[in-house]
């Protein structure tokens, strides 16, 4: 059910500014790319067909995967689709130049395993690019996130409003080279490098 109203729910935020963040991220990427949790394919319009050699999409939700396939056709973007979990990526070690995730790591069940897998499939010296909503530094807003998270998880496909994704990324050994905060730190754009 969540998949059927996700785009409508996110529509106002997408139009206001998330789409511009997606465009900035996607248009600068090149080489072989894995997007984990591709959802309905909201990033697809922003990848450069000229720069991307291979784009692979992983999504656990079959309804979202169906929508993503439709969006890829709409934008004539060649995408390899896989249904599966980010905790057990079905790819070879060092297979990708870049791993991308946008607004998805809030809903994975085991973020430690996800980052371990991301490091495994990303080549050494490769790039990890994330745009996520996270636990804010504001004490009052973080308290509100904590209060809302139990109900929010049930309504929104396992989404944790209060997940500190940045600490998982840093704890995994990824070298974080960029961290840009939006809306009082509720949303953060991260760029990391998989160490050699």
mmCIF file of the C-alpha atoms, coordinates in Angstrom:
data_MODEL
# 
_entry.id   MODEL 
# 
loop_
_atom_site.group_PDB 
_atom_site.id 
_atom_site.type_symbol 
_atom_site.label_atom_id 
_atom_site.label_alt_id 
_atom_site.label_comp_id 
_atom_site.label_asym_id 
_atom_site.label_entity_id 
_atom_site.label_seq_id 
_atom_site.pdbx_PDB_ins_code 
_atom_site.Cartn_x 
_atom_site.Cartn_y 
_atom_site.Cartn_z 
_atom_site.occupancy 
_atom_site.B_iso_or_equiv 
_atom_site.pdbx_formal_charge 
_atom_site.auth_seq_id 
_atom_site.auth_comp_id 
_atom_site.auth_asym_id 
_atom_site.auth_atom_id 
_atom_site.pdbx_PDB_model_num 
ATOM 1   C CA . UNK A 1 1   ? 0.000  0.000  0.000   1.00 0.00 ? 1   UNK A CA 1 
ATOM 2   C CA . UNK A 1 2   ? 2.844  2.422  0.852   1.00 0.00 ? 2   UNK A CA 1 
ATOM 3   C CA . UNK A 1 3   ? 4.214  2.205  -2.701  1.00 0.00 ? 3   UNK A CA 1 
ATOM 4   C CA . UNK A 1 4   ? 0.923  3.361  -4.188  1.00 0.00 ? 4   UNK A CA 1 
ATOM 5   C CA . UNK A 1 5   ? 0.937  6.725  -2.398  1.00 0.00 ? 5   UNK A CA 1 
ATOM 6   C CA . UNK A 1 6   ? 4.696  7.348  -1.961  1.00 0.00 ? 6   UNK A CA 1 
ATOM 7   C CA . UNK A 1 7   ? 5.085  9.707  -4.941  1.00 0.00 ? 7   UNK A CA 1 
ATOM 8   C CA . UNK A 1 8   ? 1.975  11.699 -3.935  1.00 0.00 ? 8   UNK A CA 1 
ATOM 9   C CA . UNK A 1 9   ? 3.176  11.924 -0.320  1.00 0.00 ? 9   UNK A CA 1 
ATOM 10  C CA . UNK A 1 10  ? 6.625  13.153 -1.364  1.00 0.00 ? 10  UNK A CA 1 
ATOM 11  C CA . UNK A 1 11  ? 5.333  15.369 -4.205  1.00 0.00 ? 11  UNK A CA 1 
ATOM 12  C CA . UNK A 1 12  ? 5.345  18.750 -2.402  1.00 0.00 ? 12  UNK A CA 1 
ATOM 13  C CA . UNK A 1 13  ? 8.861  18.228 -0.968  1.00 0.00 ? 13  UNK A CA 1 
ATOM 14  C CA . UNK A 1 14  ? 10.132 16.931 -4.310  1.00 0.00 ? 14  UNK A CA 1 
ATOM 15  C CA . UNK A 1 15  ? 8.873  20.033 -6.122  1.00 0.00 ? 15  UNK A CA 1 
ATOM 16  C CA . UNK A 1 16  ? 10.112 22.437 -3.452  1.00 0.00 ? 16  UNK A CA 1 
ATOM 17  C CA . UNK A 1 17  ? 13.729 21.229 -3.241  1.00 0.00 ? 17  UNK A CA 1 
ATOM 18  C CA . UNK A 1 18  ? 14.408 17.459 -3.128  1.00 0.00 ? 18  UNK A CA 1 
ATOM 19  C CA . UNK A 1 19  ? 14.317 17.223 -6.937  1.00 0.00 ? 19  UNK A CA 1 
ATOM 20  C CA . UNK A 1 20  ? 17.071 19.857 -7.149  1.00 0.00 ? 20  UNK A CA 1 
ATOM 21  C CA . UNK A 1 21  ? 19.230 17.814 -4.744  1.00 0.00 ? 21  UNK A CA 1 
ATOM 22  C CA . UNK A 1 22  ? 18.580 14.663 -6.786  1.00 0.00 ? 22  UNK A CA 1 
ATOM 23  C CA . UNK A 1 23  ? 19.537 16.521 -9.974  1.00 0.00 ? 23  UNK A CA 1 
ATOM 24  C CA . UNK A 1 24  ? 22.773 17.840 -8.447  1.00 0.00 ? 24  UNK A CA 1 
ATOM 25  C CA . UNK A 1 25  ? 23.731 14.345 -7.261  1.00 0.00 ? 25  UNK A CA 1 
ATOM 26  C CA . UNK A 1 26  ? 22.669 12.341 -10.324 1.00 0.00 ? 26  UNK A CA 1 
ATOM 27  C CA . UNK A 1 27  ? 24.031 14.617 -13.036 1.00 0.00 ? 27  UNK A CA 1 
ATOM 28  C CA . UNK A 1 28  ? 27.548 14.474 -11.597 1.00 0.00 ? 28  UNK A CA 1 
ATOM 29  C CA . UNK A 1 29  ? 27.851 10.675 -11.514 1.00 0.00 ? 29  UNK A CA 1 
ATOM 30  C CA . UNK A 1 30  ? 29.597 8.527  -14.111 1.00 0.00 ? 30  UNK A CA 1 
ATOM 31  C CA . UNK A 1 31  ? 30.820 4.984  -14.650 1.00 0.00 ? 31  UNK A CA 1 
ATOM 32  C CA . UNK A 1 32  ? 29.177 1.887  -13.195 1.00 0.00 ? 32  UNK A CA 1 
ATOM 33  C CA . UNK A 1 33  ? 26.507 2.800  -10.635 1.00 0.00 ? 33  UNK A CA 1 
ATOM 34  C CA . UNK A 1 34  ? 24.475 0.788  -8.140  1.00 0.00 ? 34  UNK A CA 1 
ATOM 35  C CA . UNK A 1 35  ? 21.432 2.495  -6.676  1.00 0.00 ? 35  UNK A CA 1 
ATOM 36  C CA . UNK A 1 36  ? 20.146 0.703  -3.590  1.00 0.00 ? 36  UNK A CA 1 
ATOM 37  C CA . UNK A 1 37  ? 16.527 1.218  -2.639  1.00 0.00 ? 37  UNK A CA 1 
ATOM 38  C CA . UNK A 1 38  ? 15.679 2.893  -5.929  1.00 0.00 ? 38  UNK A CA 1 
ATOM 39  C CA . UNK A 1 39  ? 12.028 3.102  -4.886  1.00 0.00 ? 39  UNK A CA 1 
ATOM 40  C CA . UNK A 1 40  ? 9.815  4.391  -7.673  1.00 0.00 ? 40  UNK A CA 1 
ATOM 41  C CA . UNK A 1 41  ? 12.822 5.568  -9.698  1.00 0.00 ? 41  UNK A CA 1 
ATOM 42  C CA . UNK A 1 42  ? 12.753 9.209  -8.580  1.00 0.00 ? 42  UNK A CA 1 
ATOM 43  C CA . UNK A 1 43  ? 16.469 9.603  -9.362  1.00 0.00 ? 43  UNK A CA 1 
ATOM 44  C CA . UNK A 1 44  ? 16.231 8.215  -12.901 1.00 0.00 ? 44  UNK A CA 1 
ATOM 45  C CA . UNK A 1 45  ? 15.474 11.545 -14.680 1.00 0.00 ? 45  UNK A CA 1 
ATOM 46  C CA . UNK A 1 46  ? 18.741 13.002 -13.370 1.00 0.00 ? 46  UNK A CA 1 
ATOM 47  C CA . UNK A 1 47  ? 21.337 10.442 -14.444 1.00 0.00 ? 47  UNK A CA 1 
ATOM 48  C CA . UNK A 1 48  ? 23.340 11.397 -17.530 1.00 0.00 ? 48  UNK A CA 1 
ATOM 49  C CA . UNK A 1 49  ? 22.967 8.803  -20.311 1.00 0.00 ? 49  UNK A CA 1 
ATOM 50  C CA . UNK A 1 50  ? 26.293 10.002 -21.715 1.00 0.00 ? 50  UNK A CA 1 
ATOM 51  C CA . UNK A 1 51  ? 28.260 9.555  -18.461 1.00 0.00 ? 51  UNK A CA 1 
ATOM 52  C CA . UNK A 1 52  ? 26.705 6.414  -16.984 1.00 0.00 ? 52  UNK A CA 1 
ATOM 53  C CA . UNK A 1 53  ? 28.187 3.215  -18.414 1.00 0.00 ? 53  UNK A CA 1 
ATOM 54  C CA . UNK A 1 54  ? 25.939 0.885  -16.427 1.00 0.00 ? 54  UNK A CA 1 
ATOM 55  C CA . UNK A 1 55  ? 23.098 1.599  -13.989 1.00 0.00 ? 55  UNK A CA 1 
ATOM 56  C CA . UNK A 1 56  ? 21.890 -1.151 -11.668 1.00 0.00 ? 56  UNK A CA 1 
ATOM 57  C CA . UNK A 1 57  ? 18.849 -0.716 -9.441  1.00 0.00 ? 57  UNK A CA 1 
ATOM 58  C CA . UNK A 1 58  ? 18.068 -2.766 -6.326  1.00 0.00 ? 58  UNK A CA 1 
ATOM 59  C CA . UNK A 1 59  ? 14.658 -2.473 -4.662  1.00 0.00 ? 59  UNK A CA 1 
ATOM 60  C CA . UNK A 1 60  ? 12.996 -4.841 -2.158  1.00 0.00 ? 60  UNK A CA 1 
ATOM 61  C CA . UNK A 1 61  ? 9.396  -3.647 -2.658  1.00 0.00 ? 61  UNK A CA 1 
ATOM 62  C CA . UNK A 1 62  ? 7.852  -5.303 -5.754  1.00 0.00 ? 62  UNK A CA 1 
ATOM 63  C CA . UNK A 1 63  ? 5.251  -2.552 -6.191  1.00 0.00 ? 63  UNK A CA 1 
ATOM 64  C CA . UNK A 1 64  ? 7.881  0.179  -6.147  1.00 0.00 ? 64  UNK A CA 1 
ATOM 65  C CA . UNK A 1 65  ? 10.047 -1.880 -8.488  1.00 0.00 ? 65  UNK A CA 1 
ATOM 66  C CA . UNK A 1 66  ? 7.180  -2.016 -10.980 1.00 0.00 ? 66  UNK A CA 1 
ATOM 67  C CA . UNK A 1 67  ? 6.819  1.772  -10.852 1.00 0.00 ? 67  UNK A CA 1 
ATOM 68  C CA . UNK A 1 68  ? 10.584 2.242  -11.246 1.00 0.00 ? 68  UNK A CA 1 
ATOM 69  C CA . UNK A 1 69  ? 10.563 0.094  -14.394 1.00 0.00 ? 69  UNK A CA 1 
ATOM 70  C CA . UNK A 1 70  ? 7.847  2.326  -15.829 1.00 0.00 ? 70  UNK A CA 1 
ATOM 71  C CA . UNK A 1 71  ? 9.824  5.465  -15.012 1.00 0.00 ? 71  UNK A CA 1 
ATOM 72  C CA . UNK A 1 72  ? 12.981 4.063  -16.628 1.00 0.00 ? 72  UNK A CA 1 
ATOM 73  C CA . UNK A 1 73  ? 11.022 3.419  -19.836 1.00 0.00 ? 73  UNK A CA 1 
ATOM 74  C CA . UNK A 1 74  ? 9.552  6.913  -19.701 1.00 0.00 ? 74  UNK A CA 1 
ATOM 75  C CA . UNK A 1 75  ? 13.032 8.454  -19.622 1.00 0.00 ? 75  UNK A CA 1 
ATOM 76  C CA . UNK A 1 76  ? 14.517 5.858  -22.007 1.00 0.00 ? 76  UNK A CA 1 
ATOM 77  C CA . UNK A 1 77  ? 17.111 4.965  -19.408 1.00 0.00 ? 77  UNK A CA 1 
ATOM 78  C CA . UNK A 1 78  ? 18.681 1.499  -19.636 1.00 0.00 ? 78  UNK A CA 1 
ATOM 79  C CA . UNK A 1 79  ? 18.551 0.098  -16.100 1.00 0.00 ? 79  UNK A CA 1 
ATOM 80  C CA . UNK A 1 80  ? 19.262 -3.419 -14.798 1.00 0.00 ? 80  UNK A CA 1 
ATOM 81  C CA . UNK A 1 81  ? 16.616 -4.177 -12.194 1.00 0.00 ? 81  UNK A CA 1 
ATOM 82  C CA . UNK A 1 82  ? 17.013 -6.507 -9.215  1.00 0.00 ? 82  UNK A CA 1 
ATOM 83  C CA . UNK A 1 83  ? 14.584 -7.218 -6.413  1.00 0.00 ? 83  UNK A CA 1 
ATOM 84  C CA . UNK A 1 84  ? 16.405 -7.807 -3.151  1.00 0.00 ? 84  UNK A CA 1 
ATOM 85  C CA . UNK A 1 85  ? 17.724 -6.597 0.164   1.00 0.00 ? 85  UNK A CA 1 
ATOM 86  C CA . UNK A 1 86  ? 20.562 -4.135 0.716   1.00 0.00 ? 86  UNK A CA 1 
ATOM 87  C CA . UNK A 1 87  ? 21.789 -6.314 3.594   1.00 0.00 ? 87  UNK A CA 1 
ATOM 88  C CA . UNK A 1 88  ? 22.759 -9.055 1.107   1.00 0.00 ? 88  UNK A CA 1 
ATOM 89  C CA . UNK A 1 89  ? 23.685 -7.470 -2.219  1.00 0.00 ? 89  UNK A CA 1 
ATOM 90  C CA . UNK A 1 90  ? 23.776 -9.992 -5.091  1.00 0.00 ? 90  UNK A CA 1 
ATOM 91  C CA . UNK A 1 91  ? 26.861 -8.458 -6.712  1.00 0.00 ? 91  UNK A CA 1 
ATOM 92  C CA . UNK A 1 92  ? 30.601 -9.136 -6.933  1.00 0.00 ? 92  UNK A CA 1 
ATOM 93  C CA . UNK A 1 93  ? 33.242 -7.474 -4.783  1.00 0.00 ? 93  UNK A CA 1 
ATOM 94  C CA . UNK A 1 94  ? 34.342 -4.145 -6.275  1.00 0.00 ? 94  UNK A CA 1 
ATOM 95  C CA . UNK A 1 95  ? 31.781 -4.307 -9.081  1.00 0.00 ? 95  UNK A CA 1 
ATOM 96  C CA . UNK A 1 96  ? 30.716 -0.639 -8.974  1.00 0.00 ? 96  UNK A CA 1 
ATOM 97  C CA . UNK A 1 97  ? 32.448 2.729  -9.248  1.00 0.00 ? 97  UNK A CA 1 
ATOM 98  C CA . UNK A 1 98  ? 29.667 4.419  -7.275  1.00 0.00 ? 98  UNK A CA 1 
ATOM 99  C CA . UNK A 1 99  ? 26.932 3.337  -4.857  1.00 0.00 ? 99  UNK A CA 1 
ATOM 100 C CA . UNK A 1 100 ? 23.960 5.687  -4.450  1.00 0.00 ? 100 UNK A CA 1 
ATOM 101 C CA . UNK A 1 101 ? 21.138 5.719  -1.902  1.00 0.00 ? 101 UNK A CA 1 
ATOM 102 C CA . UNK A 1 102 ? 18.521 8.426  -1.484  1.00 0.00 ? 102 UNK A CA 1 
ATOM 103 C CA . UNK A 1 103 ? 15.886 8.424  1.243   1.00 0.00 ? 103 UNK A CA 1 
ATOM 104 C CA . UNK A 1 104 ? 16.184 4.681  1.803   1.00 0.00 ? 104 UNK A CA 1 
ATOM 105 C CA . UNK A 1 105 ? 18.609 3.902  4.634   1.00 0.00 ? 105 UNK A CA 1 
ATOM 106 C CA . UNK A 1 106 ? 15.985 5.008  7.160   1.00 0.00 ? 106 UNK A CA 1 
ATOM 107 C CA . UNK A 1 107 ? 14.053 1.836  6.355   1.00 0.00 ? 107 UNK A CA 1 
ATOM 108 C CA . UNK A 1 108 ? 16.690 -0.898 6.169   1.00 0.00 ? 108 UNK A CA 1 
ATOM 109 C CA . UNK A 1 109 ? 16.537 -3.396 9.027   1.00 0.00 ? 109 UNK A CA 1 
ATOM 110 C CA . UNK A 1 110 ? 20.299 -3.705 9.634   1.00 0.00 ? 110 UNK A CA 1 
ATOM 111 C CA . UNK A 1 111 ? 22.239 -0.577 8.625   1.00 0.00 ? 111 UNK A CA 1 
ATOM 112 C CA . UNK A 1 112 ? 25.581 -2.026 9.781   1.00 0.00 ? 112 UNK A CA 1 
ATOM 113 C CA . UNK A 1 113 ? 25.205 -4.906 7.315   1.00 0.00 ? 113 UNK A CA 1 
ATOM 114 C CA . UNK A 1 114 ? 24.142 -2.527 4.543   1.00 0.00 ? 114 UNK A CA 1 
ATOM 115 C CA . UNK A 1 115 ? 27.269 -0.416 4.879   1.00 0.00 ? 115 UNK A CA 1 
ATOM 116 C CA . UNK A 1 116 ? 29.436 -3.540 5.022   1.00 0.00 ? 116 UNK A CA 1 
ATOM 117 C CA . UNK A 1 117 ? 27.843 -4.677 1.750   1.00 0.00 ? 117 UNK A CA 1 
ATOM 118 C CA . UNK A 1 118 ? 28.168 -1.212 0.196   1.00 0.00 ? 118 UNK A CA 1 
ATOM 119 C CA . UNK A 1 119 ? 31.894 -1.236 0.933   1.00 0.00 ? 119 UNK A CA 1 
ATOM 120 C CA . UNK A 1 120 ? 32.210 -4.741 -0.500  1.00 0.00 ? 120 UNK A CA 1 
ATOM 121 C CA . UNK A 1 121 ? 30.551 -4.023 -3.860  1.00 0.00 ? 121 UNK A CA 1 
ATOM 122 C CA . UNK A 1 122 ? 32.067 -0.552 -4.308  1.00 0.00 ? 122 UNK A CA 1 
ATOM 123 C CA . UNK A 1 123 ? 35.553 -0.585 -5.788  1.00 0.00 ? 123 UNK A CA 1 
ATOM 124 C CA . UNK A 1 124 ? 38.431 0.610  -3.611  1.00 0.00 ? 124 UNK A CA 1 
ATOM 125 C CA . UNK A 1 125 ? 38.666 4.356  -4.002  1.00 0.00 ? 125 UNK A CA 1 
ATOM 126 C CA . UNK A 1 126 ? 35.081 4.367  -5.314  1.00 0.00 ? 126 UNK A CA 1 
ATOM 127 C CA . UNK A 1 127 ? 32.402 6.816  -4.282  1.00 0.00 ? 127 UNK A CA 1 
ATOM 128 C CA . UNK A 1 128 ? 29.399 6.383  -1.955  1.00 0.00 ? 128 UNK A CA 1 
ATOM 129 C CA . UNK A 1 129 ? 26.730 9.086  -2.319  1.00 0.00 ? 129 UNK A CA 1 
ATOM 130 C CA . UNK A 1 130 ? 23.774 9.382  0.047   1.00 0.00 ? 130 UNK A CA 1 
ATOM 131 C CA . UNK A 1 131 ? 20.891 11.780 0.559   1.00 0.00 ? 131 UNK A CA 1 
ATOM 132 C CA . UNK A 1 132 ? 18.949 10.786 3.664   1.00 0.00 ? 132 UNK A CA 1 
ATOM 133 C CA . UNK A 1 133 ? 16.658 12.123 6.345   1.00 0.00 ? 133 UNK A CA 1 
ATOM 134 C CA . UNK A 1 134 ? 18.309 11.548 9.705   1.00 0.00 ? 134 UNK A CA 1 
ATOM 135 C CA . UNK A 1 135 ? 18.122 12.215 13.411  1.00 0.00 ? 135 UNK A CA 1 
ATOM 136 C CA . UNK A 1 136 ? 18.594 15.971 13.770  1.00 0.00 ? 136 UNK A CA 1 
ATOM 137 C CA . UNK A 1 137 ? 21.039 17.711 16.127  1.00 0.00 ? 137 UNK A CA 1 
ATOM 138 C CA . UNK A 1 138 ? 18.171 19.843 17.472  1.00 0.00 ? 138 UNK A CA 1 
ATOM 139 C CA . UNK A 1 139 ? 17.158 18.331 20.839  1.00 0.00 ? 139 UNK A CA 1 
ATOM 140 C CA . UNK A 1 140 ? 13.500 19.351 20.547  1.00 0.00 ? 140 UNK A CA 1 
ATOM 141 C CA . UNK A 1 141 ? 13.144 18.064 16.967  1.00 0.00 ? 141 UNK A CA 1 
ATOM 142 C CA . UNK A 1 142 ? 15.039 14.870 17.813  1.00 0.00 ? 142 UNK A CA 1 
ATOM 143 C CA . UNK A 1 143 ? 12.638 14.276 20.717  1.00 0.00 ? 143 UNK A CA 1 
ATOM 144 C CA . UNK A 1 144 ? 9.716  14.677 18.297  1.00 0.00 ? 144 UNK A CA 1 
ATOM 145 C CA . UNK A 1 145 ? 11.375 12.230 15.883  1.00 0.00 ? 145 UNK A CA 1 
ATOM 146 C CA . UNK A 1 146 ? 11.751 9.709  18.730  1.00 0.00 ? 146 UNK A CA 1 
ATOM 147 C CA . UNK A 1 147 ? 8.093  10.074 19.715  1.00 0.00 ? 147 UNK A CA 1 
ATOM 148 C CA . UNK A 1 148 ? 6.789  9.730  16.153  1.00 0.00 ? 148 UNK A CA 1 
ATOM 149 C CA . UNK A 1 149 ? 9.073  6.912  14.955  1.00 0.00 ? 149 UNK A CA 1 
ATOM 150 C CA . UNK A 1 150 ? 7.153  3.864  16.325  1.00 0.00 ? 150 UNK A CA 1 
ATOM 151 C CA . UNK A 1 151 ? 3.915  4.837  14.548  1.00 0.00 ? 151 UNK A CA 1 
ATOM 152 C CA . UNK A 1 152 ? 5.755  6.218  11.507  1.00 0.00 ? 152 UNK A CA 1 
ATOM 153 C CA . UNK A 1 153 ? 7.555  2.883  10.973  1.00 0.00 ? 153 UNK A CA 1 
ATOM 154 C CA . UNK A 1 154 ? 4.213  1.058  10.779  1.00 0.00 ? 154 UNK A CA 1 
ATOM 155 C CA . UNK A 1 155 ? 2.712  3.587  8.359   1.00 0.00 ? 155 UNK A CA 1 
ATOM 156 C CA . UNK A 1 156 ? 5.734  4.168  6.134   1.00 0.00 ? 156 UNK A CA 1 
ATOM 157 C CA . UNK A 1 157 ? 7.264  0.814  5.272   1.00 0.00 ? 157 UNK A CA 1 
ATOM 158 C CA . UNK A 1 158 ? 9.714  0.626  8.199   1.00 0.00 ? 158 UNK A CA 1 
ATOM 159 C CA . UNK A 1 159 ? 11.020 4.208  7.997   1.00 0.00 ? 159 UNK A CA 1 
ATOM 160 C CA . UNK A 1 160 ? 12.900 5.370  11.122  1.00 0.00 ? 160 UNK A CA 1 
ATOM 161 C CA . UNK A 1 161 ? 12.615 9.161  11.420  1.00 0.00 ? 161 UNK A CA 1 
ATOM 162 C CA . UNK A 1 162 ? 15.348 9.179  14.064  1.00 0.00 ? 162 UNK A CA 1 
ATOM 163 C CA . UNK A 1 163 ? 18.055 7.037  12.442  1.00 0.00 ? 163 UNK A CA 1 
ATOM 164 C CA . UNK A 1 164 ? 21.583 8.477  12.681  1.00 0.00 ? 164 UNK A CA 1 
ATOM 165 C CA . UNK A 1 165 ? 22.708 7.260  9.256   1.00 0.00 ? 165 UNK A CA 1 
ATOM 166 C CA . UNK A 1 166 ? 25.876 9.342  9.292   1.00 0.00 ? 166 UNK A CA 1 
ATOM 167 C CA . UNK A 1 167 ? 27.226 7.505  12.330  1.00 0.00 ? 167 UNK A CA 1 
ATOM 168 C CA . UNK A 1 168 ? 26.686 4.152  10.587  1.00 0.00 ? 168 UNK A CA 1 
ATOM 169 C CA . UNK A 1 169 ? 28.475 5.421  7.499   1.00 0.00 ? 169 UNK A CA 1 
ATOM 170 C CA . UNK A 1 170 ? 31.434 6.749  9.476   1.00 0.00 ? 170 UNK A CA 1 
ATOM 171 C CA . UNK A 1 171 ? 31.520 3.640  11.690  1.00 0.00 ? 171 UNK A CA 1 
ATOM 172 C CA . UNK A 1 172 ? 31.784 1.426  8.614   1.00 0.00 ? 172 UNK A CA 1 
ATOM 173 C CA . UNK A 1 173 ? 35.168 2.886  7.712   1.00 0.00 ? 173 UNK A CA 1 
ATOM 174 C CA . UNK A 1 174 ? 33.951 4.930  4.744   1.00 0.00 ? 174 UNK A CA 1 
ATOM 175 C CA . UNK A 1 175 ? 35.887 8.198  4.523   1.00 0.00 ? 175 UNK A CA 1 
ATOM 176 C CA . UNK A 1 176 ? 33.238 10.929 4.592   1.00 0.00 ? 176 UNK A CA 1 
ATOM 177 C CA . UNK A 1 177 ? 34.438 13.819 2.412   1.00 0.00 ? 177 UNK A CA 1 
ATOM 178 C CA . UNK A 1 178 ? 31.224 15.856 2.299   1.00 0.00 ? 178 UNK A CA 1 
ATOM 179 C CA . UNK A 1 179 ? 28.323 16.360 4.683   1.00 0.00 ? 179 UNK A CA 1 
ATOM 180 C CA . UNK A 1 180 ? 25.732 18.992 3.756   1.00 0.00 ? 180 UNK A CA 1 
ATOM 181 C CA . UNK A 1 181 ? 22.736 19.532 6.054   1.00 0.00 ? 181 UNK A CA 1 
ATOM 182 C CA . UNK A 1 182 ? 19.276 20.737 5.060   1.00 0.00 ? 182 UNK A CA 1 
ATOM 183 C CA . UNK A 1 183 ? 16.244 21.809 7.134   1.00 0.00 ? 183 UNK A CA 1 
ATOM 184 C CA . UNK A 1 184 ? 17.996 22.000 10.514  1.00 0.00 ? 184 UNK A CA 1 
ATOM 185 C CA . UNK A 1 185 ? 19.871 18.794 9.808   1.00 0.00 ? 185 UNK A CA 1 
ATOM 186 C CA . UNK A 1 186 ? 16.784 16.657 9.217   1.00 0.00 ? 186 UNK A CA 1 
ATOM 187 C CA . UNK A 1 187 ? 18.091 15.881 5.721   1.00 0.00 ? 187 UNK A CA 1 
ATOM 188 C CA . UNK A 1 188 ? 21.791 15.332 5.019   1.00 0.00 ? 188 UNK A CA 1 
ATOM 189 C CA . UNK A 1 189 ? 23.735 14.773 1.806   1.00 0.00 ? 189 UNK A CA 1 
ATOM 190 C CA . UNK A 1 190 ? 26.831 12.639 2.317   1.00 0.00 ? 190 UNK A CA 1 
ATOM 191 C CA . UNK A 1 191 ? 29.665 11.828 -0.040  1.00 0.00 ? 191 UNK A CA 1 
ATOM 192 C CA . UNK A 1 192 ? 32.185 9.211  0.942   1.00 0.00 ? 192 UNK A CA 1 
ATOM 193 C CA . UNK A 1 193 ? 35.143 7.307  -0.447  1.00 0.00 ? 193 UNK A CA 1 
ATOM 194 C CA . UNK A 1 194 ? 35.674 3.585  -0.037  1.00 0.00 ? 194 UNK A CA 1 
ATOM 195 C CA . UNK A 1 195 ? 39.235 3.394  1.336   1.00 0.00 ? 195 UNK A CA 1 
ATOM 196 C CA . UNK A 1 196 ? 41.948 1.707  -0.717  1.00 0.00 ? 196 UNK A CA 1 
# 
